[in-house]
Amino acid sequence: MKTLCQNRTSLPLTRRDMLKRAGTGFGALALHALLARESVAANTPPPSLARAKRVIFLFMHGGPSTVDLFDPKPLLERDAGKPLPFDGPRIVSHKTGNLLGSPWKFQRHGLSGAPISELLPHIGSIADDLCFIRSMRCTNSRHGGALLELHTGSDTFTRPSMGSWINYGLGSENDNLPGFITINPSGSHGGAGAWSSAFLPARFSGTRIGSDAGGMNIPFIRSPLGDEARQRKELEALSAFNVDHLAARGPDTELESRIASYELAFRMQREVPGVQDISNESEHIRKLYGADQEPTKSFAEQCMMARRFSEAGVRFVQVTHRYWDSHGNLRKDHTRLSAEMDKPVAGLISDLKQRGLLEDTLVLWGGEFGRTPTAQGNDGRDHHPHGFTMFLAGGGTKPGLQFGSTDDYGFYVRENPVHFHDLHATILHLLGIDHKQLTYRYAGRDFRLTDVHGEVVKGIIS
């Protein structure tokens, strides 16, 4: 097997070879296929090692309060209104007061007995399909830093996003679609850094759906020419000029990516509208996700779109639901947000399962941190990176598992701590990639998603 620490900043082609490829009718197609498959061939591990083929990341932007959703604490209820009985962290986002009990009741679900809030009855109904990590932690207590830490592995430096690393490592399963799509992404708190390829070649960046210009469509996805044959000729001419320029000036990853992106965009105009069109989904499926009613309709349609893109061969799809930052109005905001999110998430996982896709599709749910067991004001909780819950489903994880724990008040991790670096290492492992081997040489050193950290969480792998 080839090592994955290769720097693909040049193409193994002579100028004559490049011009020969670009000089015929489908030269651009050949060049793009070369660029994409060269990455995939070098990075793809033996198929027998991979438990998952693709990832759907359901990102809860703002930080949901997992002590109110998945991690009940009887002592927190008993001692509500009292001070925290041990020292809190020295550095905090905002000052908080005494302990705040959850306003909601919990119920155990399924054979696994997973405790889930009354706010999430639909997620409760699929509890036995879920793998809860109740001992998550991260380093940063601010939205921007924590969001980037979750998405890129670094809260300080510009680094490629998780989706870009996976796209770089495995490529798309469908030559007509990008390997990484982000739906309804946040424009704040890290912004494009959450789906950027940074110093990886630009073709591994996420394709954004949900911009102001395009609504829930990729901007300009329909050809303005309305004439495919004419557009094909224009693209061939443009590619020939670009390839000639590339051959004359030498290796240039930005130009290589631009050539590849023009060709991919042309093929996307053929395929994406059909994949995005959820109007042909059956009434049964629409009801399963909650796309037939409010308040679930918008997020349900995004989750349906995520399933369709994954089914069509997109390697990494992210869907963002926001905004969970409940410094005040915890009761009102978490009630509303849970109602929007609960049924679509349960519907997506159930739909993947009944289609036979959950087995090799890894679903990840979570925010950039949790929220404090102590109160901010009378009805709020602050950012909390020291102990919170995320869950996974499918893709080789153990269903019905509750892994790790926090202390009796839900403040600090008590058992089996899992940092974002460990989560990243585990996701790559499930995709068949050794996180220590998926590297890219830049500025004189080899970089990776987990940098110098990360251990695979073997306890959650089936």
Backbone hydrogen bonds in HBPLUS format (Angstrom, degrees):
<---DONOR---> <-ACCEPTOR-->    atom                        ^
c    i                          cat <-CA-CA->   ^        H-A-AA   ^      H-
h    n   atom  resd res      DA  || num        DHA   H-A  angle D-A-AA Bond
n    s   type  num  typ     dist DA aas  dist angle  dist       angle   num
A0013-LEU N   A0011-LEU O   2.73 MM   2  5.47 141.5  1.88 103.0  92.9     1
A0018-MET N   A0014-THR O   2.92 MM   4  6.22 159.6  1.97 152.8 158.4     2
A0019-LEU N   A0015-ARG O   2.96 MM   4  6.20 166.5  1.98 154.6 157.3     3
A0020-LYS N   A0016-ARG O   2.89 MM   4  6.01 153.5  1.96 145.7 153.9     4
A0021-ARG N   A0017-ASP O   2.97 MM   4  6.20 156.5  2.03 149.3 154.6     5
A0022-ALA N   A0018-MET O   3.00 MM   4  6.26 157.2  2.05 148.9 155.4     6
A0023-GLY N   A0019-LEU O   2.82 MM   4  5.71 128.3  2.09 142.8 154.8     7
A0027-GLY N   A0024-THR O   3.17 MM   3  5.27 153.9  2.24 123.4 118.0     8
A0030-ALA N   A0026-PHE O   3.05 MM   4  6.37 158.1  2.10 150.3 156.0     9
A0031-LEU N   A0027-GLY O   2.91 MM   4  6.18 158.4  1.96 151.3 157.2    10
A0032-HIS N   A0028-ALA O   2.91 MM   4  6.12 166.0  1.93 151.8 155.3    11
A0033-ALA N   A0029-LEU O   2.94 MM   4  6.11 162.4  1.97 149.9 155.1    12
A0034-LEU N   A0030-ALA O   2.92 MM   4  6.12 152.3  2.00 144.6 152.4    13
A0035-LEU N   A0031-LEU O   2.93 MM   4  6.24 162.4  1.96 154.5 158.3    14
A0036-ALA N   A0032-HIS O   2.91 MM   4  6.12 169.9  1.92 158.2 160.4    15
A0037-ARG N   A0033-ALA O   2.85 MM   4  5.80 166.6  1.87 149.4 153.8    16
A0038-GLU N   A0034-LEU O   2.91 MM   4  5.73 147.2  2.02 142.4 150.8    17
A0040-VAL N   A0036-ALA O   3.08 MM   4  6.39 166.6  2.10 150.1 153.9    18
A0041-ALA N   A0037-ARG O   2.70 MM   4  5.70 166.8  1.72 149.5 153.5    19
A0042-ALA N   A0038-GLU O   3.33 MM   4  6.30 151.3  2.41 132.6 139.3    20
A0043-ASN N   A0039-SER O   3.05 MM   4  6.15 142.2  2.19 147.1 157.7    21
A0043-ASN N   A0040-VAL O   3.19 MM   3  5.18 125.6  2.50  94.2 108.1    22
A0044-THR N   A0040-VAL O   2.83 MM   4  5.50 159.4  1.87 157.3 158.0    23
A0049-LEU N   A0046-PRO O   2.93 MM   3  5.81 165.8  1.95 132.8 136.4    24
A0050-ALA N   A0047-PRO O   3.14 MM   3  5.49 150.8  2.23 110.5 118.5    25
A0051-ARG N   A0430-LEU O   2.71 MM 379  5.05 145.8  1.82 139.4 151.4    26
A0052-ALA N   A0430-LEU O   2.74 MM 378  5.56 155.5  1.80 148.6 146.7    27
A0053-LYS N   A0360-ASP O   2.79 MM 307  5.45 177.6  1.79 141.6 140.7    28
A0362-LEU N   A0054-ARG O   2.95 MM 308  6.26 172.8  1.96 155.7 154.1    29
A0055-VAL N   A0315-ARG O   2.87 MM 260  6.32 155.4  1.93 154.8 162.7    30
A0317-VAL N   A0055-VAL O   2.94 MM 262  6.30 164.6  1.96 156.2 160.5    31
A0056-ILE N   A0362-LEU O   2.87 MM 306  6.25 158.1  1.92 154.3 158.0    32
A0364-LEU N   A0056-ILE O   2.91 MM 308  6.32 158.8  1.95 157.1 161.6    33
A0057-PHE N   A0317-VAL O   2.83 MM 260  6.28 157.7  1.88 154.2 161.7    34
A0319-VAL N   A0057-PHE O   2.87 MM 262  6.26 161.1  1.91 161.2 164.5    35
A0058-LEU N   A0364-LEU O   2.68 MM 306  5.92 169.5  1.69 178.2 176.5    36
A0366-GLY N   A0058-LEU O   3.21 MM 308  6.66 153.5  2.28 166.2 164.3    37
A0059-PHE N   A0319-VAL O   2.85 MM 260  6.07 146.6  1.96 153.8 163.2    38
A0321-HIS N   A0059-PHE O   2.84 MM 262  6.17 166.0  1.86 167.9 170.7    39
A0060-MET N   A0366-GLY O   2.90 MM 306  5.50 168.5  1.91 126.5 130.3    40
A0061-HIS N   A0321-HIS O   2.87 MM 260  6.02 129.8  2.13 148.2 161.1    41
A0324-TRP N   A0061-HIS O   2.93 MM 263  6.15 167.3  1.94 149.0 149.9    42
A0068-ASP N   A0065-SER O   3.02 MM   3  5.45 151.8  2.10 107.2 116.2    43
A0070-PHE N   A0066-THR O   2.87 MM   4  5.29 159.2  1.91 132.9 139.5    44
A0071-ASP N   A0066-THR O   2.89 MM   5  5.93 139.3  2.06 160.9 162.5    45
A0117-SER N   A0069-LEU O   2.91 MM  48  4.81 161.2  1.94 145.1 143.4    46
A0076-LEU N   A0073-LYS O   2.96 MM   3  5.21 128.0  2.24 104.5 118.7    47
A0077-GLU N   A0073-LYS O   3.19 MM   4  6.66 147.3  2.31 149.8 159.1    48
A0078-ARG N   A0074-PRO O   2.89 MM   4  6.20 160.4  1.93 149.7 155.6    49
A0079-ASP N   A0075-LEU O   2.87 MM   4  5.86 159.4  1.91 144.5 149.4    50
A0080-ALA N   A0077-GLU O   3.48 MM   3  5.30 169.1  2.49 101.4 103.4    51
A0082-LYS N   A0079-ASP O   2.92 MM   3  5.57 156.2  1.97 147.4 149.2    52
A0081-GLY N   A0099-LEU O   2.82 MM  18  5.20 163.5  1.84 133.8 138.9    53
A0099-LEU N   A0082-LYS O   2.78 MM  17  5.62 168.9  1.79 165.1 161.5    54
A0097-GLY N   A0375-ALA O   2.68 MM 278  5.24 163.8  1.71 157.6 161.6    55
A0375-ALA N   A0098-ASN O   2.78 MM 277  5.77 162.8  1.81 163.1 163.7    56
A0100-LEU N   A0373-PRO O   2.84 MM 273  5.86 165.1  1.86 164.6 160.4    57
A0118-GLU N   A0105-LYS O   2.87 MM  13  5.73 146.6  1.98 174.3 166.2    58
A0107-GLN N   A0116-ILE O   3.07 MM   9  5.64 162.4  2.10 140.7 144.2    59
A0116-ILE N   A0107-GLN O   3.00 MM   9  5.64 166.8  2.01 145.9 147.2    60
A0109-HIS N   A0114-ALA O   2.96 MM   5  5.30 146.0  2.08 127.0 136.2    61
A0113-GLY N   A0109-HIS O   2.97 MM   4  4.81 122.2  2.31 134.1 143.8    62
A0113-GLY N   A0110-GLY O   3.26 MM   3  5.42 145.8  2.38  99.2 108.3    63
A0120-LEU N   A0117-SER O   3.01 MM   3  5.71 167.5  2.03 120.8 124.5    64
A0124-GLY N   A0120-LEU O   2.96 MM   4  6.09 149.6  2.05 144.1 153.7    65
A0125-SER N   A0121-PRO O   3.07 MM   4  6.29 133.3  2.29 133.0 143.8    66
A0125-SER N   A0122-HIS O   3.08 MM   3  5.06 127.2  2.37  92.9 106.5    67
A0126-ILE N   A0123-ILE O   3.13 MM   3  5.43 151.7  2.21 106.3 114.6    68
A0127-ALA N   A0124-GLY O   3.23 MM   3  5.04 160.1  2.27 110.8 109.0    69
A0129-ASP N   A0126-ILE O   2.85 MM   3  5.53 164.1  1.88 125.0 130.4    70
A0130-LEU N   A0127-ALA O   3.08 MM   3  5.32 163.0  2.11 111.6 116.9    71
A0400-GLY N   A0130-LEU O   2.71 MM 270  5.36 130.8  1.95 128.1 140.2    72
A0131-CYS N   A0392-LEU O   2.76 MM 261  5.08 157.4  1.81 159.1 160.0    73
A0392-LEU N   A0131-CYS O   2.89 MM 261  5.08 156.3  1.95 136.6 143.6    74
A0132-PHE N   A0401-LEU O   2.80 MM 269  6.00 154.3  1.86 168.4 159.5    75
A0403-PHE N   A0132-PHE O   2.76 MM 271  5.94 176.0  1.76 161.2 161.5    76
A0133-ILE N   A0390-MET O   2.80 MM 257  5.41 178.0  1.80 168.5 168.6    77
A0390-MET N   A0133-ILE O   3.06 MM 257  5.41 153.4  2.13 144.5 152.0    78
A0134-ARG N   A0403-PHE O   2.78 MM 269  5.95 159.6  1.82 165.9 173.1    79
A0418-VAL N   A0135-SER O   2.94 MM 283  5.86 158.8  1.98 151.2 147.1    80
A0136-MET N   A0388-PHE O   2.96 MM 252  5.14 147.9  2.07 165.7 156.5    81
A0388-PHE N   A0136-MET O   3.08 MM 252  5.14 144.9  2.21 130.3 138.3    82
A0137-ARG N   A0418-VAL O   3.01 MM 281  6.14 136.7  2.20 149.1 145.9    83
A0138-CYS N   A0385-PRO O   2.90 MM 247  5.18 156.6  1.96 148.1 151.9    84
A0146-ALA N   A0142-ARG O   2.91 MM   4  5.90 171.0  1.91 165.7 168.7    85
A0147-LEU N   A0143-HIS O   2.77 MM   4  5.75 160.0  1.81 153.9 160.1    86
A0148-LEU N   A0144-GLY O   3.10 MM   4  6.24 161.4  2.14 145.0 149.7    87
A0149-GLU N   A0145-GLY O   2.88 MM   4  6.04 148.2  1.98 143.2 153.2    88
A0150-LEU N   A0146-ALA O   2.94 MM   4  6.16 156.7  1.99 149.4 154.2    89
A0151-HIS N   A0147-LEU O   2.97 MM   4  6.17 159.1  2.02 146.6 152.8    90
A0152-THR N   A0148-LEU O   2.65 MM   4  5.39 154.3  1.71 146.6 152.9    91
A0153-GLY N   A0149-GLU O   2.95 MM   4  4.47 138.3  2.13 111.9 121.7    92
A0162-MET N   A0151-HIS O   2.58 MM  11  5.51 141.6  1.72 165.1 176.7    93
A0161-SER N   A0196-SER O   2.93 MM  35  5.74 161.8  1.97 172.4 172.3    94
A0164-SER N   A0161-SER O   3.05 MM   3  5.13 119.1  2.43  96.9 112.1    95
A0165-TRP N   A0161-SER O   2.94 MM   4  6.32 156.5  2.00 155.7 162.4    96
A0166-ILE N   A0162-MET O   3.02 MM   4  6.28 160.6  2.05 151.7 156.9    97
A0167-ASN N   A0163-GLY O   2.87 MM   4  5.99 152.2  1.95 140.9 149.3    98
A0168-TYR N   A0164-SER O   2.77 MM   4  5.93 156.9  1.82 147.8 154.4    99
A0169-GLY N   A0165-TRP O   2.84 MM   4  6.02 151.7  1.92 143.4 151.6   100
A0170-LEU N   A0166-ILE O   2.87 MM   4  5.91 156.3  1.92 149.5 154.5   101
A0171-GLY N   A0167-ASN O   2.71 MM   4  4.59 136.7  1.90 119.5 133.0   102
A0173-GLU N   A0313-GLY O   2.86 MM 140  4.47 153.9  1.93 162.2 154.3   103
A0177-LEU N   A0174-ASN O   3.08 MM   3  5.51 168.6  2.10 119.2 121.6   104
A0316-PHE N   A0179-GLY O   3.00 MM 137  6.29 148.0  2.10 145.6 155.8   105
A0207-THR N   A0180-PHE O   2.87 MM  27  6.21 158.6  1.91 139.0 144.0   106
A0181-ILE N   A0316-PHE O   2.96 MM 135  6.44 157.3  2.01 160.1 167.5   107
A0318-GLN N   A0181-ILE O   2.91 MM 137  6.40 157.3  1.96 153.8 161.3   108
A0182-THR N   A0207-THR O   2.94 MM  25  6.05 163.0  1.97 143.5 147.3   109
A0209-ILE N   A0182-THR O   2.86 MM  27  6.11 155.7  1.92 165.5 164.4   110
A0183-ILE N   A0318-GLN O   2.71 MM 135  5.95 171.9  1.71 159.8 162.2   111
A0320-THR N   A0183-ILE O   3.16 MM 137  6.45 158.0  2.21 164.6 169.2   112
A0184-ASN N   A0209-ILE O   2.67 MM  25  5.96 157.4  1.71 158.1 166.4   113
A0191-GLY N   A0188-SER O   3.23 MM   3  4.63 164.6  2.25  96.5 100.1   114
A0193-GLY N   A0190-GLY O   2.83 MM   3  5.29 142.6  1.97 148.9 145.7   115
A0194-ALA N   A0191-GLY O   3.09 MM   3  6.05 170.1  2.10 127.6 129.8   116
A0195-TRP N   A0192-ALA O   3.00 MM   3  5.54 156.9  2.05 114.2 121.1   117
A0196-SER N   A0192-ALA O   2.79 MM   4  5.64 111.0  2.27 148.0 167.4   118
A0206-GLY N   A0195-TRP O   2.88 MM  11  5.06 169.4  1.90 164.0 162.5   119
A0200-LEU N   A0197-SER O   2.80 MM   3  5.17 153.8  1.87 149.8 145.2   120
A0204-PHE N   A0201-PRO O   3.07 MM   3  6.10 169.8  2.08 132.9 134.8   121
A0205-SER N   A0202-ALA O   3.09 MM   3  5.62 169.6  2.10 122.5 123.3   122
A0215-GLY N   A0211-SER O   2.96 MM   4  5.65 126.9  2.25 153.5 160.6   123
A0217-ASN N   A0214-GLY O   2.91 MM   3  5.11 145.7  2.03 120.8 131.7   124
A0221-ILE N   A0218-ILE O   3.16 MM   3  5.52 132.8  2.39 148.9 140.9   125
A0231-GLN N   A0227-ASP O   2.99 MM   4  6.22 162.7  2.02 155.0 160.5   126
A0232-ARG N   A0228-GLU O   2.83 MM   4  6.00 151.1  1.91 148.2 156.3   127
A0233-LYS N   A0229-ALA O   3.16 MM   4  6.43 153.7  2.23 144.5 150.2   128
A0234-GLU N   A0230-ARG O   3.01 MM   4  6.31 160.6  2.05 151.8 157.1   129
A0235-LEU N   A0231-GLN O   2.91 MM   4  6.07 156.7  1.96 148.4 154.8   130
A0236-GLU N   A0232-ARG O   2.98 MM   4  6.20 153.6  2.05 144.5 151.6   131
A0237-ALA N   A0233-LYS O   3.03 MM   4  6.29 159.1  2.07 149.6 154.5   132
A0238-LEU N   A0234-GLU O   2.97 MM   4  6.19 164.3  2.00 149.8 154.3   133
A0239-SER N   A0235-LEU O   2.85 MM   4  5.98 159.6  1.89 149.0 155.0   134
A0240-ALA N   A0236-GLU O   2.96 MM   4  6.14 153.9  2.03 144.1 151.0   135
A0241-PHE N   A0237-ALA O   3.12 MM   4  6.44 158.5  2.17 150.1 154.8   136
A0242-ASN N   A0238-LEU O   2.96 MM   4  6.23 164.5  1.98 151.5 156.0   137
A0243-VAL N   A0239-SER O   2.79 MM   4  5.92 164.0  1.82 155.1 159.2   138
A0244-ASP N   A0240-ALA O   3.00 MM   4  6.07 156.9  2.06 142.9 149.5   139
A0245-HIS N   A0241-PHE O   2.93 MM   4  6.16 157.9  1.97 147.9 154.3   140
A0246-LEU N   A0242-ASN O   2.82 MM   4  6.08 154.8  1.88 147.4 154.7   141
A0247-ALA N   A0243-VAL O   2.87 MM   4  6.08 159.3  1.91 149.8 154.9   142
A0248-ALA N   A0244-ASP O   3.03 MM   4  6.23 146.2  2.15 143.6 152.6   143
A0249-ARG N   A0245-HIS O   3.04 MM   4  6.25 149.9  2.13 149.4 156.5   144
A0250-GLY N   A0246-LEU O   2.94 MM   4  5.75 138.0  2.12 147.7 155.6   145
A0256-GLU N   A0252-ASP O   2.95 MM   4  6.18 165.1  1.97 157.5 162.5   146
A0257-SER N   A0253-THR O   2.88 MM   4  5.95 156.8  1.93 141.8 148.2   147
A0258-ARG N   A0254-GLU O   2.92 MM   4  6.16 146.5  2.03 139.9 149.5   148
A0259-ILE N   A0255-LEU O   2.97 MM   4  6.24 162.1  2.00 156.2 159.2   149
A0260-ALA N   A0256-GLU O   3.04 MM   4  6.30 163.9  2.06 148.6 153.2   150
A0261-SER N   A0257-SER O   2.77 MM   4  5.92 152.0  1.85 146.2 154.6   151
A0262-TYR N   A0258-ARG O   3.09 MM   4  6.30 154.5  2.16 150.8 155.0   152
A0264-LEU N   A0260-ALA O   2.95 MM   4  6.17 163.9  1.97 153.0 158.2   153
A0265-ALA N   A0261-SER O   2.80 MM   4  5.85 159.0  1.84 147.0 153.1   154
A0266-PHE N   A0262-TYR O   3.12 MM   4  6.35 151.3  2.20 141.6 148.5   155
A0267-ARG N   A0263-GLU O   3.14 MM   4  6.50 159.6  2.19 149.8 154.5   156
A0268-MET N   A0264-LEU O   2.76 MM   4  5.97 148.9  1.85 151.0 161.3   157
A0269-GLN N   A0265-ALA O   3.04 MM   4  6.25 144.6  2.17 143.7 151.2   158
A0270-ARG N   A0267-ARG O   3.11 MM   3  5.29 138.4  2.29  98.9 110.5   159
A0271-GLU N   A0267-ARG O   3.23 MM   4  6.58 152.3  2.31 144.7 151.9   160
A0272-VAL N   A0268-MET O   2.76 MM   4  5.23 154.9  1.82 142.3 151.2   161
A0275-VAL N   A0271-GLU O   3.21 MM   4  6.49 154.8  2.27 150.5 158.2   162
A0275-VAL N   A0272-VAL O   2.97 MM   3  5.03 114.2  2.42 100.7 117.5   163
A0276-GLN N   A0272-VAL O   2.82 MM   4  5.95 166.1  1.84 170.9 174.2   164
A0277-ASP N   A0273-PRO O   3.08 MM   4  6.00 130.9  2.33 135.2 146.3   165
A0281-GLU N   A0278-ILE O   3.09 MM   3  5.47 165.8  2.11 114.5 117.1   166
A0286-ARG N   A0282-SER O   3.05 MM   4  6.38 162.2  2.09 153.5 158.7   167
A0287-LYS N   A0283-GLU O   2.97 MM   4  6.15 156.2  2.03 148.3 154.0   168
A0288-LEU N   A0284-HIS O   2.96 MM   4  6.16 148.2  2.06 140.6 150.1   169
A0289-TYR N   A0285-ILE O   3.13 MM   4  6.41 153.9  2.20 152.8 156.8   170
A0290-GLY N   A0286-ARG O   2.98 MM   4  5.97 130.8  2.22 134.9 149.0   171
A0291-ALA N   A0286-ARG O   2.75 MM   5  4.89 142.9  1.89 155.7 154.3   172
A0297-LYS N   A0293-GLN O   2.93 MM   4  5.46 124.6  2.24 143.6 159.0   173
A0300-ALA N   A0296-THR O   2.83 MM   4  5.71 154.7  1.90 163.6 172.1   174
A0301-GLU N   A0297-LYS O   2.98 MM   4  6.14 158.1  2.03 151.6 155.8   175
A0302-GLN N   A0298-SER O   3.19 MM   4  6.52 151.1  2.28 144.0 151.9   176
A0303-CYS N   A0299-PHE O   2.94 MM   4  6.22 153.2  2.01 147.6 154.6   177
A0304-MET N   A0300-ALA O   2.88 MM   4  6.14 153.3  1.95 149.8 157.6   178
A0305-MET N   A0301-GLU O   2.95 MM   4  6.10 154.2  2.02 140.7 147.8   179
A0306-ALA N   A0302-GLN O   2.92 MM   4  6.20 148.8  2.02 141.0 149.7   180
A0307-ARG N   A0303-CYS O   3.04 MM   4  6.33 157.8  2.09 147.3 151.9   181
A0308-ARG N   A0304-MET O   3.00 MM   4  6.29 157.1  2.05 148.5 154.9   182
A0309-PHE N   A0305-MET O   2.89 MM   4  6.17 160.8  1.93 154.6 159.2   183
A0310-SER N   A0306-ALA O   2.94 MM   4  6.09 162.5  1.97 150.5 155.8   184
A0311-GLU N   A0307-ARG O   2.83 MM   4  5.93 161.7  1.86 149.3 154.9   185
A0312-ALA N   A0308-ARG O   2.96 MM   4  6.07 138.4  2.14 137.3 148.4   186
A0314-VAL N   A0309-PHE O   3.03 MM   5  5.58 169.9  2.04 147.6 145.1   187
A0313-GLY N   A0310-SER O   3.07 MM   3  5.27 156.1  2.13 104.1 111.6   188
A0326-SER N   A0324-TRP O   2.89 MM   2  5.78 123.7  2.21 115.9  99.5   189
A0327-HIS N   A0325-ASP O   3.17 MM   2  6.06 131.2  2.42 104.1  91.0   190
A0381-ARG N   A0326-SER O   2.99 MM  55  6.20 168.0  2.01 151.5 153.7   191
A0333-ASP N   A0329-ASN O   2.86 MM   4  5.86 169.5  1.87 160.2 163.3   192
A0330-LEU N   A0379-ASP O   2.84 MM  49  5.50 168.3  1.85 144.9 147.2   193
A0334-HIS N   A0330-LEU O   2.94 MM   4  5.72 162.2  1.97 145.8 151.7   194
A0335-THR N   A0331-ARG O   3.20 MM   4  5.99 144.8  2.33 132.2 141.5   195
A0336-ARG N   A0332-LYS O   3.07 MM   4  6.27 161.9  2.11 146.6 151.4   196
A0337-LEU N   A0333-ASP O   2.85 MM   4  5.99 173.8  1.85 157.9 160.0   197
A0338-SER N   A0334-HIS O   3.01 MM   4  5.72 155.1  2.07 131.3 138.7   198
A0339-ALA N   A0335-THR O   3.15 MM   4  6.21 153.4  2.22 139.3 146.4   199
A0340-GLU N   A0336-ARG O   3.11 MM   4  6.43 145.0  2.24 145.5 154.8   200
A0341-MET N   A0337-LEU O   3.06 MM   4  6.23 148.1  2.17 145.8 154.2   201
A0342-ASP N   A0338-SER O   2.85 MM   4  5.54 167.7  1.86 155.5 157.6   202
A0345-VAL N   A0341-MET O   3.15 MM   4  6.20 164.9  2.17 161.5 165.5   203
A0346-ALA N   A0342-ASP O   3.14 MM   4  6.34 170.1  2.15 154.8 157.8   204
A0347-GLY N   A0343-LYS O   2.76 MM   4  5.82 155.3  1.82 151.7 159.8   205
A0348-LEU N   A0344-PRO O   2.88 MM   4  6.03 154.9  1.94 145.3 151.2   206
A0349-ILE N   A0345-VAL O   3.15 MM   4  6.41 170.0  2.16 154.6 155.8   207
A0350-SER N   A0346-ALA O   2.95 MM   4  6.06 160.4  1.99 147.9 154.1   208
A0351-ASP N   A0347-GLY O   2.82 MM   4  5.88 155.0  1.88 146.8 154.1   209
A0352-LEU N   A0348-LEU O   2.91 MM   4  6.14 165.1  1.94 154.1 157.7   210
A0353-LYS N   A0349-ILE O   3.03 MM   4  6.17 153.9  2.10 141.6 148.9   211
A0354-GLN N   A0350-SER O   2.98 MM   4  6.24 162.2  2.01 151.0 154.7   212
A0355-ARG N   A0351-ASP O   3.09 MM   4  6.21 137.2  2.28 144.4 155.3   213
A0357-LEU N   A0352-LEU O   2.78 MM   5  4.87 143.7  1.91 162.7 157.9   214
A0358-LEU N   A0352-LEU O   3.13 MM   6  4.90 138.8  2.31 109.8 106.4   215
A0356-GLY N   A0353-LYS O   3.08 MM   3  5.17 157.8  2.13 104.4 111.2   216
A0360-ASP N   A0357-LEU O   3.27 MM   3  5.88 136.2  2.47 111.6 119.8   217
A0361-THR N   A0358-LEU O   3.36 MM   3  4.83 166.0  2.38  94.6  98.7   218
A0395-GLY N   A0358-LEU O   3.07 MM  37  6.50 151.5  2.15 158.2 165.9   219
A0363-VAL N   A0393-ALA O   2.90 MM  30  5.05 174.2  1.91 157.2 158.8   220
A0393-ALA N   A0363-VAL O   2.91 MM  30  5.05 138.6  2.08 139.6 145.5   221
A0365-TRP N   A0391-PHE O   2.85 MM  26  5.36 160.4  1.89 170.2 170.9   222
A0391-PHE N   A0365-TRP O   3.19 MM  26  5.36 156.1  2.25 139.4 146.7   223
A0370-GLY N   A0384-HIS O   2.91 MM  14  4.86 154.8  1.98 146.6 140.7   224
A0384-HIS N   A0370-GLY O   3.01 MM  14  4.86 133.0  2.24 126.8 119.0   225
A0372-THR N   A0382-ASP O   2.92 MM  10  5.33 151.0  2.00 137.4 146.2   226
A0376-GLN N   A0380-GLY O   2.79 MM   4  4.78 161.8  1.83 121.8 123.2   227
A0397-THR N   A0394-GLY O   3.21 MM   3  5.68 160.1  2.25 116.2 122.0   228
A0462-SER N   A0396-GLY O   2.84 MM  66  5.60 164.6  1.86 144.2 149.4   229
A0398-LYS N   A0460-ILE O   2.77 MM  62  5.46 145.5  1.89 146.5 148.7   230
A0405-SER N   A0415-GLU O   3.17 MM  10  5.15 151.2  2.26 133.9 133.1   231
A0414-ARG N   A0405-SER O   2.84 MM   9  5.62 164.3  1.87 133.7 138.7   232
A0415-GLU N   A0405-SER O   3.22 MM  10  5.15 166.0  2.24 136.2 135.0   233
A0407-ASP N   A0412-TYR O   2.84 MM   5  5.74 143.8  1.97 161.8 173.5   234
A0410-GLY N   A0407-ASP O   3.00 MM   3  5.13 157.6  2.05 108.0 115.3   235
A0422-ASP N   A0419-HIS O   2.90 MM   3  5.18 121.8  2.24 104.2 118.8   236
A0423-LEU N   A0419-HIS O   2.98 MM   4  6.41 153.4  2.06 151.4 159.9   237
A0424-HIS N   A0420-PHE O   2.88 MM   4  6.15 161.3  1.92 154.9 158.7   238
A0425-ALA N   A0421-HIS O   2.98 MM   4  6.22 161.1  2.02 145.4 150.7   239
A0426-THR N   A0422-ASP O   2.96 MM   4  6.12 151.9  2.04 144.6 152.1   240
A0427-ILE N   A0423-LEU O   2.92 MM   4  6.20 158.0  1.97 153.0 158.7   241
A0428-LEU N   A0424-HIS O   3.03 MM   4  6.26 170.5  2.04 156.2 158.2   242
A0429-HIS N   A0425-ALA O   2.98 MM   4  6.12 151.0  2.07 138.3 147.0   243
A0430-LEU N   A0426-THR O   2.93 MM   4  6.17 158.7  1.97 151.5 156.1   244
A0431-LEU N   A0427-ILE O   3.12 MM   4  6.41 137.0  2.31 140.4 152.1   245
A0431-LEU N   A0428-LEU O   3.07 MM   3  5.00 127.3  2.36  93.5 107.9   246
A0433-ILE N   A0428-LEU O   2.79 MM   5  5.05 164.2  1.81 147.1 142.6   247
A0432-GLY N   A0429-HIS O   2.85 MM   3  4.97 155.8  1.91 106.6 113.3   248
A0437-GLN N   A0434-ASP O   2.84 MM   3  5.36 153.9  1.91 117.8 126.3   249
A0438-LEU N   A0434-ASP O   3.23 MM   4  6.56 139.7  2.40 155.0 166.5   250
A0439-THR N   A0437-GLN O   2.96 MM   2  5.69 114.0  2.41 114.8  97.6   251
A0440-TYR N   A0447-PHE O   2.91 MM   7  5.27 141.4  2.06 138.1 149.3   252
A0447-PHE N   A0440-TYR O   2.88 MM   7  5.27 170.7  1.89 135.9 138.4   253
A0442-TYR N   A0445-ARG O   2.88 MM   3  5.62 161.3  1.91 163.9 161.0   254
A0445-ARG N   A0442-TYR O   3.15 MM   3  5.62 164.2  2.18 117.2 121.7   255
A0451-ASP N   A0448-ARG O   3.11 MM   3  4.93 155.1  2.17 101.1 108.8   256
A0453-HIS N   A0450-THR O   2.82 MM   3  5.36 163.3  1.84 141.5 145.4   257
A0458-LYS N   A0456-VAL O   3.09 MM   2  5.67 120.3  2.47 107.6  91.6   258
A0460-ILE N   A0457-VAL O   3.31 MM   3  6.16 170.6  2.32 121.5 123.9   259
A0461-ILE N   A0458-LYS O   3.18 MM   3  5.39 164.0  2.21 111.0 116.0   260
